[in-house]
Structures are given as structure tokens and as C-alpha cells.
């Protein structure tokens, strides 16, 4: 944004400014197409991708968003936070770990159910092929 603003001010100031975002449109299109194609290929070939993503997210999201900042606050700034903030951080750590563990358990159950369902479908299909 600042680069575009500086360039609009005049030729003398704007010509000296370079941006990492200055790319030819074909380069941008090729890179974007490659990323989209790769993401599509992965989503179509990896079985149960949504469950695997949910599993990884449940194990890391709450920990990174709540547990680590509260823990670092308690370790690095114990004297600089108020008593209320200190006790909130103390309460937040086990609560966020409990919620993360619950989400992880739920994701594992869903993934196990999907795998079990896929195995049952495969076995049923194989039984139909063998009997006929």
C-alpha cells in the first residue's frame, strides 16, 4: 500500500521504490495455478483429509492461541501483570489443554469411524465380487 502511495506522489519518488510484490502477471498466474492444482490433487488423493486436518488443528490451535501465551506470561511477566490477569492465566492453561484434548479425542473418534466405515465398505465390495 505504501509503495503504491509513494508511486502516486510522483515519478521521482516512486521510481526508486521497489516492492517484493512487483511480479509479471504471468508469473503470478503460474504460481497461483500451481498452488491450486497441488491443493486439489492432495485433497483428492489423501483419504480422510478433512479428518486429518481436524486432528492436527485440534491438537495445535488452542495450544498455540491460548496455552502458550498464558504460560509465557506467567514465566516472563509474573510481576508485571495484575493479580486478576495472573489468576486468569493460571486458569486458562488447564482449561485450554482440556478443551484441546477433548477436540483431539473427538477428531480421533471421527477418523476411526471413517476408517472403520471404509474397511466395512471395502469388505462388502470384496464379498460381492467373490460370491458372483
BAZA-857152 format. One record per atom (N, C-alpha, C, CB): x, y, z; residue in three letters; residue number from 1. Coordinates in Angstrom, 3 decimals, padded with zeros to 6 digits. Glycine has a CB too. Layout:
REM residues N
{node {X Y Z} ALA NUM},
...
END
This chain:
REM residues 132
{node {000.815 -001.171 000.000} UNK 1},
{node {000.000 000.000 000.000} UNK 1},
{node {000.873 001.254 000.000} UNK 1},
{node {-000.934 -000.013 001.191} UNK 1},
{node {001.893 001.246 000.846} UNK 2},
{node {002.775 002.413 000.904} UNK 2},
{node {003.541 002.600 -000.399} UNK 2},
{node {003.755 002.279 002.066} UNK 2},
{node {003.891 001.492 -001.048} UNK 3},
{node {004.589 001.583 -002.327} UNK 3},
{node {003.709 002.248 -003.369} UNK 3},
{node {005.020 000.195 -002.809} UNK 3},
{node {002.447 001.834 -003.426} UNK 4},
{node {001.526 002.444 -004.385} UNK 4},
{node {001.294 003.917 -004.078} UNK 4},
{node {000.195 001.698 -004.389} UNK 4},
{node {001.200 004.263 -002.808} UNK 5},
{node {001.016 005.651 -002.413} UNK 5},
{node {002.220 006.494 -002.816} UNK 5},
{node {000.780 005.751 -000.907} UNK 5},
{node {003.413 005.972 -002.582} UNK 6},
{node {004.621 006.714 -002.941} UNK 6},
{node {004.730 006.877 -004.456} UNK 6},
{node {005.870 006.004 -002.394} UNK 6},
{node {004.349 005.859 -005.194} UNK 7},
{node {004.416 005.952 -006.647} UNK 7},
{node {003.408 006.960 -007.190} UNK 7},
{node {004.176 004.586 -007.272} UNK 7},
{node {002.287 007.110 -006.513} UNK 8},
{node {001.280 008.059 -006.985} UNK 8},
{node {001.692 009.505 -006.710} UNK 8},
{node {-000.066 007.769 -006.326} UNK 8},
{node {002.652 009.725 -005.836} UNK 9},
{node {003.087 011.076 -005.489} UNK 9},
{node {003.910 011.721 -006.604} UNK 9},
{node {003.897 011.045 -004.205} UNK 9},
{node {004.536 010.942 -007.390} UNK 10},
{node {005.330 011.498 -008.475} UNK 10},
{node {006.371 010.524 -008.945} UNK 10},
{node {005.986 012.781 -008.051} UNK 10},
{node {006.887 010.814 -010.125} UNK 11},
{node {007.828 009.899 -010.736} UNK 11},
{node {009.160 009.849 -009.994} UNK 11},
{node {008.057 010.288 -012.166} UNK 11},
{node {009.612 010.947 -009.466} UNK 12},
{node {010.926 010.998 -008.834} UNK 12},
{node {010.987 010.111 -007.590} UNK 12},
{node {011.276 012.436 -008.467} UNK 12},
{node {009.960 010.181 -006.747} UNK 13},
{node {009.994 009.362 -005.531} UNK 13},
{node {009.598 007.910 -005.819} UNK 13},
{node {009.062 009.956 -004.467} UNK 13},
{node {008.622 007.723 -006.672} UNK 14},
{node {008.078 006.392 -006.900} UNK 14},
{node {008.992 005.459 -007.658} UNK 14},
{node {006.811 006.501 -007.624} UNK 14},
{node {009.849 005.965 -008.499} UNK 15},
{node {010.713 005.113 -009.311} UNK 15},
{node {011.778 004.408 -008.474} UNK 15},
{node {011.376 005.935 -010.398} UNK 15},
{node {012.163 005.010 -007.375} UNK 16},
{node {013.227 004.428 -006.557} UNK 16},
{node {012.718 003.339 -005.626} UNK 16},
{node {013.903 005.505 -005.749} UNK 16},
{node {011.434 003.244 -005.452} UNK 17},
{node {010.866 002.275 -004.519} UNK 17},
{node {010.553 000.980 -005.260} UNK 17},
{node {009.589 002.839 -003.840} UNK 17},
{node {011.028 -000.122 -004.676} UNK 18},
{node {010.733 -001.428 -005.233} UNK 18},
{node {009.937 -002.229 -004.219} UNK 18},
{node {012.027 -002.169 -005.630} UNK 18},
{node {009.093 -003.068 -004.726} UNK 19},
{node {008.265 -003.898 -003.865} UNK 19},
{node {008.510 -005.361 -004.190} UNK 19},
{node {006.772 -003.545 -004.026} UNK 19},
{node {008.435 -006.187 -003.171} UNK 20},
{node {008.575 -007.622 -003.401} UNK 20},
{node {007.363 -008.178 -004.149} UNK 20},
{node {008.759 -008.361 -002.069} UNK 20},
{node {006.298 -007.406 -004.198} UNK 21},
{node {005.081 -007.844 -004.868} UNK 21},
{node {005.062 -007.481 -006.353} UNK 21},
{node {003.880 -007.243 -004.184} UNK 21},
{node {006.096 -006.837 -006.858} UNK 22},
{node {006.140 -006.484 -008.271} UNK 22},
{node {006.543 -007.708 -009.093} UNK 22},
{node {007.125 -005.311 -008.515} UNK 22},
{node {005.547 -008.344 -009.682} UNK 23},
{node {005.780 -009.517 -010.496} UNK 23},
{node {004.991 -009.381 -011.784} UNK 23},
{node {005.394 -010.806 -009.741} UNK 23},
{node {005.450 -010.072 -012.780} UNK 24},
{node {004.712 -010.107 -014.037} UNK 24},
{node {003.437 -010.909 -013.815} UNK 24},
{node {005.574 -010.722 -015.190} UNK 24},
{node {002.376 -010.556 -014.509} UNK 25},
{node {001.096 -011.225 -014.303} UNK 25},
{node {001.167 -012.706 -014.636} UNK 25},
{node {000.022 -010.564 -015.137} UNK 25},
{node {001.994 -013.081 -015.602} UNK 26},
{node {002.104 -014.490 -015.977} UNK 26},
{node {002.774 -015.303 -014.862} UNK 26},
{node {002.897 -014.634 -017.292} UNK 26},
{node {003.761 -014.718 -014.211} UNK 27},
{node {004.417 -015.397 -013.093} UNK 27},
{node {003.426 -015.624 -011.963} UNK 27},
{node {005.626 -014.584 -012.591} UNK 27},
{node {002.648 -014.587 -011.650} UNK 28},
{node {001.650 -014.712 -010.601} UNK 28},
{node {000.620 -015.775 -010.959} UNK 28},
{node {000.964 -013.370 -010.354} UNK 28},
{node {000.152 -015.772 -012.199} UNK 29},
{node {-000.854 -016.739 -012.640} UNK 29},
{node {-000.307 -018.163 -012.585} UNK 29},
{node {-001.324 -016.410 -014.064} UNK 29},
{node {000.934 -018.344 -013.007} UNK 30},
{node {001.541 -019.681 -012.976} UNK 30},
{node {001.698 -020.177 -011.541} UNK 30},
{node {002.910 -019.667 -013.680} UNK 30},
{node {002.163 -019.318 -010.637} UNK 31},
{node {002.339 -019.725 -009.238} UNK 31},
{node {000.998 -020.044 -008.586} UNK 31},
{node {003.060 -018.625 -008.445} UNK 31},
{node {000.006 -019.203 -008.836} UNK 32},
{node {-001.320 -019.437 -008.265} UNK 32},
{node {-001.933 -020.721 -008.808} UNK 32},
{node {-002.242 -018.253 -008.556} UNK 32},
{node {-001.797 -020.951 -010.085} UNK 33},
{node {-002.326 -022.179 -010.697} UNK 33},
{node {-001.633 -023.419 -010.140} UNK 33},
{node {-002.160 -022.130 -012.225} UNK 33},
{node {-000.333 -023.336 -009.931} UNK 34},
{node {000.404 -024.473 -009.370} UNK 34},
{node {-000.059 -024.784 -007.951} UNK 34},
{node {001.911 -024.191 -009.379} UNK 34},
{node {-000.256 -023.765 -007.147} UNK 35},
{node {-000.705 -023.986 -005.764} UNK 35},
{node {-002.110 -024.574 -005.752} UNK 35},
{node {-000.674 -022.665 -004.958} UNK 35},
{node {-002.997 -024.050 -006.574} UNK 36},
{node {-004.367 -024.563 -006.623} UNK 36},
{node {-004.389 -025.997 -007.124} UNK 36},
{node {-005.243 -023.679 -007.520} UNK 36},
{node {-003.606 -026.308 -008.136} UNK 37},
{node {-003.545 -027.675 -008.670} UNK 37},
{node {-002.999 -028.642 -007.631} UNK 37},
{node {-002.676 -027.721 -009.936} UNK 37},
{node {-001.953 -028.236 -006.924} UNK 38},
{node {-001.369 -029.082 -005.882} UNK 38},
{node {-002.379 -029.318 -004.753} UNK 38},
{node {-000.079 -028.438 -005.324} UNK 38},
{node {-003.057 -028.271 -004.306} UNK 39},
{node {-004.040 -028.412 -003.231} UNK 39},
{node {-005.187 -029.321 -003.660} UNK 39},
{node {-004.584 -027.037 -002.814} UNK 39},
{node {-005.635 -029.171 -004.893} UNK 40},
{node {-006.703 -030.032 -005.404} UNK 40},
{node {-006.237 -031.484 -005.451} UNK 40},
{node {-007.153 -029.568 -006.805} UNK 40},
{node {-005.024 -031.711 -005.934} UNK 41},
{node {-004.504 -033.077 -006.034} UNK 41},
{node {-004.387 -033.717 -004.653} UNK 41},
{node {-003.135 -033.082 -006.738} UNK 41},
{node {-003.907 -032.965 -003.692} UNK 42},
{node {-003.783 -033.511 -002.341} UNK 42},
{node {-005.158 -033.821 -001.761} UNK 42},
{node {-003.030 -032.530 -001.428} UNK 42},
{node {-006.104 -032.903 -001.941} UNK 43},
{node {-007.434 -033.120 -001.366} UNK 43},
{node {-008.160 -034.293 -002.011} UNK 43},
{node {-008.270 -031.867 -001.509} UNK 43},
{node {-007.842 -034.599 -003.256} UNK 44},
{node {-008.499 -035.709 -003.932} UNK 44},
{node {-007.815 -037.052 -003.687} UNK 44},
{node {-008.553 -035.438 -005.405} UNK 44},
{node {-006.542 -037.047 -003.345} UNK 45},
{node {-005.814 -038.308 -003.214} UNK 45},
{node {-005.621 -038.767 -001.776} UNK 45},
{node {-004.482 -038.180 -003.864} UNK 45},
{node {-005.603 -037.857 -000.822} UNK 46},
{node {-005.396 -038.245 000.576} UNK 46},
{node {-006.753 -038.620 001.174} UNK 46},
{node {-004.716 -037.085 001.398} UNK 46},
{node {-006.912 -039.869 001.571} UNK 47},
{node {-008.201 -040.255 002.150} UNK 47},
{node {-008.388 -039.621 003.526} UNK 47},
{node {-008.309 -041.789 002.255} UNK 47},
{node {-009.607 -039.207 003.804} UNK 48},
{node {-009.972 -038.626 005.100} UNK 48},
{node {-009.172 -037.368 005.416} UNK 48},
{node {-009.768 -039.648 006.203} UNK 48},
{node {-008.900 -036.559 004.402} UNK 49},
{node {-008.088 -035.358 004.608} UNK 49},
{node {-008.733 -034.407 005.612} UNK 49},
{node {-007.865 -034.636 003.280} UNK 49},
{node {-010.036 -034.227 005.532} UNK 50},
{node {-010.684 -033.291 006.451} UNK 50},
{node {-010.546 -033.757 007.894} UNK 50},
{node {-012.162 -033.126 006.092} UNK 50},
{node {-010.615 -035.041 008.124} UNK 51},
{node {-010.438 -035.557 009.489} UNK 51},
{node {-008.995 -035.416 009.956} UNK 51},
{node {-010.865 -037.026 009.563} UNK 51},
{node {-008.062 -035.609 009.051} UNK 52},
{node {-006.655 -035.431 009.413} UNK 52},
{node {-006.343 -033.969 009.727} UNK 52},
{node {-005.748 -035.928 008.283} UNK 52},
{node {-006.924 -033.060 008.962} UNK 53},
{node {-006.742 -031.631 009.230} UNK 53},
{node {-007.383 -031.269 010.562} UNK 53},
{node {-007.343 -030.774 008.089} UNK 53},
{node {-008.568 -031.819 010.839} UNK 54},
{node {-009.229 -031.566 012.127} UNK 54},
{node {-008.385 -032.101 013.279} UNK 54},
{node {-010.631 -032.210 012.155} UNK 54},
{node {-007.761 -033.231 013.082} UNK 55},
{node {-006.908 -033.812 014.106} UNK 55},
{node {-005.709 -032.907 014.402} UNK 55},
{node {-006.433 -035.199 013.672} UNK 55},
{node {-005.044 -032.440 013.355} UNK 56},
{node {-003.898 -031.550 013.542} UNK 56},
{node {-004.319 -030.214 014.148} UNK 56},
{node {-003.189 -031.316 012.210} UNK 56},
{node {-005.453 -029.694 013.721} UNK 57},
{node {-005.921 -028.417 014.240} UNK 57},
{node {-006.319 -028.524 015.699} UNK 57},
{node {-007.090 -027.911 013.420} UNK 57},
{node {-007.007 -029.588 016.060} UNK 58},
{node {-007.433 -029.733 017.453} UNK 58},
{node {-006.249 -029.895 018.392} UNK 58},
{node {-008.367 -030.923 017.596} UNK 58},
{node {-005.178 -030.464 017.888} UNK 59},
{node {-004.006 -030.660 018.734} UNK 59},
{node {-003.157 -029.399 018.869} UNK 59},
{node {-003.163 -031.780 018.184} UNK 59},
{node {-003.273 -028.467 017.930} UNK 60},
{node {-002.368 -027.316 017.960} UNK 60},
{node {-003.037 -025.960 018.113} UNK 60},
{node {-001.570 -027.303 016.729} UNK 60},
{node {-004.246 -025.812 017.648} UNK 61},
{node {-004.861 -024.486 017.574} UNK 61},
{node {-005.030 -023.836 018.941} UNK 61},
{node {-006.202 -024.580 016.894} UNK 61},
{node {-005.696 -024.499 019.856} UNK 62},
{node {-005.912 -023.916 021.183} UNK 62},
{node {-004.611 -023.767 021.956} UNK 62},
{node {-006.886 -024.768 021.980} UNK 62},
{node {-003.720 -024.720 021.763} UNK 63},
{node {-002.440 -024.637 022.476} UNK 63},
{node {-001.659 -023.405 022.037} UNK 63},
{node {-001.601 -025.908 022.237} UNK 63},
{node {-001.594 -023.175 020.726} UNK 64},
{node {-000.852 -022.017 020.225} UNK 64},
{node {-001.558 -020.703 020.533} UNK 64},
{node {-000.640 -022.142 018.729} UNK 64},
{node {-002.878 -020.706 020.531} UNK 65},
{node {-003.620 -019.458 020.707} UNK 65},
{node {-003.778 -019.058 022.169} UNK 65},
{node {-004.976 -019.581 020.074} UNK 65},
{node {-003.910 -020.023 023.069} UNK 66},
{node {-004.211 -019.684 024.458} UNK 66},
{node {-003.177 -020.193 025.460} UNK 66},
{node {-005.551 -020.229 024.820} UNK 66},
{node {-002.789 -021.444 025.361} UNK 67},
{node {-001.913 -022.036 026.373} UNK 67},
{node {-000.531 -021.403 026.375} UNK 67},
{node {-001.789 -023.528 026.146} UNK 67},
{node {000.104 -021.331 025.217} UNK 68},
{node {001.467 -020.797 025.166} UNK 68},
{node {001.553 -019.329 025.580} UNK 68},
{node {002.021 -020.957 023.773} UNK 68},
{node {000.667 -018.440 025.085} UNK 69},
{node {000.764 -017.059 025.567} UNK 69},
{node {000.548 -016.921 027.073} UNK 69},
{node {-000.238 -016.202 024.845} UNK 69},
{node {-000.406 -017.682 027.622} UNK 70},
{node {-000.637 -017.609 029.067} UNK 70},
{node {000.568 -018.147 029.836} UNK 70},
{node {-001.906 -018.395 029.450} UNK 70},
{node {001.130 -019.222 029.340} UNK 71},
{node {002.290 -019.815 030.003} UNK 71},
{node {003.490 -018.866 029.949} UNK 71},
{node {002.649 -021.167 029.352} UNK 71},
{node {003.733 -018.274 028.782} UNK 72},
{node {004.844 -017.337 028.665} UNK 72},
{node {004.618 -016.093 029.515} UNK 72},
{node {005.048 -016.942 027.212} UNK 72},
{node {003.376 -015.666 029.654} UNK 73},
{node {003.081 -014.528 030.530} UNK 73},
{node {003.436 -014.866 031.959} UNK 73},
{node {001.602 -014.125 030.432} UNK 73},
{node {003.076 -016.057 032.391} UNK 74},
{node {003.393 -016.462 033.759} UNK 74},
{node {004.893 -016.620 033.973} UNK 74},
{node {002.688 -017.763 034.096} UNK 74},
{node {005.598 -017.085 032.946} UNK 75},
{node {007.051 -017.281 033.092} UNK 75},
{node {007.839 -015.982 032.982} UNK 75},
{node {007.547 -018.255 032.044} UNK 75},
{node {007.448 -015.134 032.031} UNK 76},
{node {008.262 -013.961 031.730} UNK 76},
{node {007.792 -012.672 032.402} UNK 76},
{node {008.292 -013.755 030.262} UNK 76},
{node {006.508 -012.578 032.713} UNK 77},
{node {005.968 -011.330 033.250} UNK 77},
{node {005.175 -011.520 034.541} UNK 77},
{node {005.090 -010.676 032.221} UNK 77},
{node {005.637 -012.318 035.472} UNK 78},
{node {004.804 -012.557 036.656} UNK 78},
{node {004.603 -011.299 037.510} UNK 78},
{node {005.427 -013.650 037.506} UNK 78},
{node {005.567 -010.390 037.502} UNK 79},
{node {005.463 -009.186 038.332} UNK 79},
{node {004.744 -008.054 037.620} UNK 79},
{node {006.839 -008.723 038.752} UNK 79},
{node {004.610 -008.133 036.308} UNK 80},
{node {004.068 -007.016 035.534} UNK 80},
{node {002.584 -007.137 035.231} UNK 80},
{node {004.814 -006.889 034.254} UNK 80},
{node {001.975 -008.265 035.548} UNK 81},
{node {000.541 -008.419 035.327} UNK 81},
{node {-000.180 -008.283 036.661} UNK 81},
{node {000.220 -009.789 034.659} UNK 81},
{node {-001.431 -007.855 036.577} UNK 82},
{node {-002.211 -007.695 037.807} UNK 82},
{node {-002.565 -009.067 038.378} UNK 82},
{node {-003.499 -006.870 037.541} UNK 82},
{node {-003.065 -009.049 039.590} UNK 83},
{node {-003.421 -010.293 040.260} UNK 83},
{node {-004.528 -011.027 039.485} UNK 83},
{node {-003.873 -010.010 041.710} UNK 83},
{node {-005.503 -010.278 038.977} UNK 84},
{node {-006.588 -010.881 038.201} UNK 84},
{node {-006.085 -011.528 036.921} UNK 84},
{node {-007.634 -009.837 037.868} UNK 84},
{node {-005.197 -010.818 036.199} UNK 85},
{node {-004.633 -011.383 034.974} UNK 85},
{node {-003.808 -012.626 035.273} UNK 85},
{node {-003.774 -010.344 034.253} UNK 85},
{node {-003.086 -012.604 036.373} UNK 86},
{node {-002.266 -013.740 036.755} UNK 86},
{node {-003.140 -014.974 036.985} UNK 86},
{node {-001.450 -013.413 038.017} UNK 86},
{node {-004.217 -014.799 037.760} UNK 87},
{node {-005.102 -015.938 038.039} UNK 87},
{node {-005.873 -016.389 036.799} UNK 87},
{node {-006.083 -015.576 039.147} UNK 87},
{node {-006.200 -015.459 035.915} UNK 88},
{node {-006.838 -015.854 034.652} UNK 88},
{node {-005.897 -016.705 033.806} UNK 88},
{node {-007.278 -014.611 033.859} UNK 88},
{node {-004.629 -016.325 033.770} UNK 89},
{node {-003.645 -017.121 033.020} UNK 89},
{node {-003.474 -018.498 033.650} UNK 89},
{node {-002.283 -016.393 032.964} UNK 89},
{node {-003.461 -018.547 034.989} UNK 90},
{node {-003.331 -019.829 035.681} UNK 90},
{node {-004.536 -020.720 035.363} UNK 90},
{node {-003.204 -019.613 037.213} UNK 90},
{node {-005.734 -020.135 035.301} UNK 91},
{node {-006.937 -020.915 034.995} UNK 91},
{node {-007.018 -021.274 033.513} UNK 91},
{node {-008.187 -020.140 035.409} UNK 91},
{node {-006.494 -020.413 032.654} UNK 92},
{node {-006.597 -020.621 031.215} UNK 92},
{node {-005.760 -021.803 030.727} UNK 92},
{node {-006.176 -019.370 030.488} UNK 92},
{node {-004.629 -022.040 031.339} UNK 93},
{node {-003.736 -023.110 030.873} UNK 93},
{node {-004.406 -024.485 030.962} UNK 93},
{node {-002.436 -023.109 031.693} UNK 93},
{node {-004.891 -024.915 032.126} UNK 94},
{node {-005.531 -026.243 032.136} UNK 94},
{node {-006.844 -026.284 031.346} UNK 94},
{node {-005.797 -026.672 033.570} UNK 94},
{node {-007.588 -025.168 031.334} UNK 95},
{node {-008.833 -025.134 030.575} UNK 95},
{node {-008.576 -025.314 029.080} UNK 95},
{node {-009.571 -023.820 030.826} UNK 95},
{node {-007.591 -024.608 028.541} UNK 96},
{node {-007.299 -024.738 027.115} UNK 96},
{node {-006.725 -026.117 026.786} UNK 96},
{node {-006.322 -023.644 026.674} UNK 96},
{node {-005.936 -026.673 027.681} UNK 97},
{node {-005.425 -028.030 027.456} UNK 97},
{node {-006.552 -029.057 027.502} UNK 97},
{node {-004.353 -028.379 028.500} UNK 97},
{node {-007.517 -028.862 028.393} UNK 98},
{node {-008.664 -029.749 028.468} UNK 98},
{node {-009.503 -029.667 027.195} UNK 98},
{node {-009.516 -029.410 029.688} UNK 98},
{node {-009.757 -028.457 026.734} UNK 99},
{node {-010.535 -028.290 025.507} UNK 99},
{node {-009.798 -028.855 024.299} UNK 99},
{node {-010.853 -026.816 025.279} UNK 99},
{node {-008.481 -028.657 024.242} UNK 100},
{node {-007.695 -029.206 023.147} UNK 100},
{node {-007.712 -030.732 023.184} UNK 100},
{node {-006.253 -028.686 023.209} UNK 100},
{node {-007.589 -031.303 024.362} UNK 101},
{node {-007.644 -032.755 024.498} UNK 101},
{node {-009.002 -033.315 024.101} UNK 101},
{node {-007.322 -033.156 025.920} UNK 101},
{node {-010.078 -032.604 024.458} UNK 102},
{node {-011.418 -033.031 024.076} UNK 102},
{node {-011.595 -032.994 022.561} UNK 102},
{node {-012.470 -032.150 024.752} UNK 102},
{node {-011.114 -031.926 021.931} UNK 103},
{node {-011.188 -031.836 020.479} UNK 103},
{node {-010.355 -032.904 019.794} UNK 103},
{node {-010.740 -030.473 020.023} UNK 103},
{node {-009.198 -033.181 020.349} UNK 104},
{node {-008.328 -034.223 019.801} UNK 104},
{node {-009.002 -035.586 019.892} UNK 104},
{node {-006.980 -034.247 020.541} UNK 104},
{node {-009.594 -035.875 021.048} UNK 105},
{node {-010.300 -037.152 021.242} UNK 105},
{node {-011.455 -037.279 020.254} UNK 105},
{node {-010.825 -037.273 022.693} UNK 105},
{node {-012.208 -036.205 020.094} UNK 106},
{node {-013.332 -036.218 019.157} UNK 106},
{node {-012.853 -036.436 017.724} UNK 106},
{node {-014.123 -034.907 019.252} UNK 106},
{node {-011.766 -035.785 017.343} UNK 107},
{node {-011.223 -035.958 015.992} UNK 107},
{node {-010.735 -037.383 015.760} UNK 107},
{node {-010.080 -034.974 015.751} UNK 107},
{node {-010.116 -037.971 016.771} UNK 108},
{node {-009.656 -039.356 016.654} UNK 108},
{node {-010.845 -040.293 016.485} UNK 108},
{node {-008.823 -039.761 017.890} UNK 108},
{node {-011.924 -040.046 017.241} UNK 109},
{node {-013.119 -040.896 017.114} UNK 109},
{node {-013.732 -040.789 015.730} UNK 109},
{node {-014.160 -040.518 018.169} UNK 109},
{node {-013.823 -039.569 015.198} UNK 110},
{node {-014.391 -039.387 013.859} UNK 110},
{node {-013.519 -040.078 012.816} UNK 110},
{node {-014.536 -037.883 013.526} UNK 110},
{node {-012.211 -039.905 012.918} UNK 111},
{node {-011.291 -040.539 011.972} UNK 111},
{node {-011.382 -042.060 012.064} UNK 111},
{node {-009.846 -040.078 012.233} UNK 111},
{node {-011.437 -042.584 013.280} UNK 112},
{node {-011.560 -044.040 013.447} UNK 112},
{node {-012.871 -044.545 012.858} UNK 112},
{node {-011.470 -044.424 014.935} UNK 112},
{node {-013.947 -043.774 013.032} UNK 113},
{node {-015.230 -044.165 012.447} UNK 113},
{node {-015.187 -044.162 010.932} UNK 113},
{node {-016.328 -043.241 012.926} UNK 113},
{node {-014.534 -043.173 010.366} UNK 114},
{node {-014.414 -043.127 008.904} UNK 114},
{node {-013.575 -044.284 008.378} UNK 114},
{node {-013.799 -041.798 008.461} UNK 114},
{node {-012.494 -044.583 009.063} UNK 115},
{node {-011.640 -045.697 008.629} UNK 115},
{node {-012.398 -047.017 008.753} UNK 115},
{node {-010.331 -045.747 009.463} UNK 115},
{node {-013.109 -047.192 009.861} UNK 116},
{node {-013.888 -048.416 010.053} UNK 116},
{node {-014.970 -048.546 008.989} UNK 116},
{node {-014.520 -048.436 011.450} UNK 116},
{node {-015.638 -047.442 008.691} UNK 117},
{node {-016.658 -047.461 007.642} UNK 117},
{node {-016.080 -047.794 006.285} UNK 117},
{node {-017.362 -046.132 007.575} UNK 117},
{node {-014.904 -047.266 005.997} UNK 118},
{node {-014.258 -047.565 004.715} UNK 118},
{node {-013.842 -049.026 004.639} UNK 118},
{node {-013.036 -046.662 004.505} UNK 118},
{node {-013.385 -049.586 005.744} UNK 119},
{node {-012.993 -051.000 005.761} UNK 119},
{node {-014.220 -051.882 005.552} UNK 119},
{node {-012.287 -051.363 007.095} UNK 119},
{node {-015.343 -051.522 006.217} UNK 120},
{node {-016.564 -052.307 006.045} UNK 120},
{node {-017.068 -052.241 004.610} UNK 120},
{node {-017.648 -051.819 007.001} UNK 120},
{node {-017.006 -051.058 004.000} UNK 121},
{node {-017.422 -050.927 002.606} UNK 121},
{node {-016.528 -051.739 001.683} UNK 121},
{node {-017.410 -049.463 002.184} UNK 121},
{node {-015.228 -051.705 001.941} UNK 122},
{node {-014.292 -052.480 001.126} UNK 122},
{node {-014.568 -053.965 001.258} UNK 122},
{node {-012.846 -052.176 001.525} UNK 122},
{node {-014.770 -054.431 002.499} UNK 123},
{node {-015.034 -055.853 002.724} UNK 123},
{node {-016.338 -056.283 002.065} UNK 123},
{node {-015.083 -056.157 004.222} UNK 123},
{node {-017.375 -055.417 002.120} UNK 124},
{node {-018.651 -055.731 001.492} UNK 124},
{node {-018.479 -055.815 -000.024} UNK 124},
{node {-019.715 -054.674 001.861} UNK 124},
{node {-017.717 -054.902 -000.594} UNK 125},
{node {-017.489 -054.917 -002.044} UNK 125},
{node {-016.699 -056.167 -002.455} UNK 125},
{node {-016.733 -053.638 -002.485} UNK 125},
{node {-015.700 -056.535 -001.652} UNK 126},
{node {-014.934 -057.734 -001.955} UNK 126},
{node {-015.793 -059.001 -001.834} UNK 126},
{node {-013.726 -057.828 -001.025} UNK 126},
{node {-016.702 -059.016 -000.880} UNK 127},
{node {-017.585 -060.173 -000.710} UNK 127},
{node {-018.529 -060.323 -001.895} UNK 127},
{node {-018.391 -060.046 000.586} UNK 127},
{node {-019.010 -059.183 -002.422} UNK 128},
{node {-019.886 -059.219 -003.591} UNK 128},
{node {-019.140 -059.726 -004.818} UNK 128},
{node {-020.466 -057.829 -003.865} UNK 128},
{node {-017.879 -059.338 -004.943} UNK 129},
{node {-017.078 -059.779 -006.084} UNK 129},
{node {-016.784 -061.281 -005.977} UNK 129},
{node {-015.756 -058.972 -006.165} UNK 129},
{node {-016.474 -061.760 -004.762} UNK 130},
{node {-016.148 -063.174 -004.559} UNK 130},
{node {-017.344 -064.093 -004.765} UNK 130},
{node {-015.596 -063.378 -003.173} UNK 130},
{node {-018.532 -063.644 -004.377} UNK 131},
{node {-019.694 -064.526 -004.439} UNK 131},
{node {-020.236 -064.652 -005.862} UNK 131},
{node {-020.787 -064.016 -003.510} UNK 131},
{node {-019.988 -063.709 -006.706} UNK 132},
{node {-020.568 -063.754 -008.068} UNK 132},
{node {-019.634 -064.282 -009.045} UNK 132},
{node {-021.009 -062.421 -008.516} UNK 132},
END
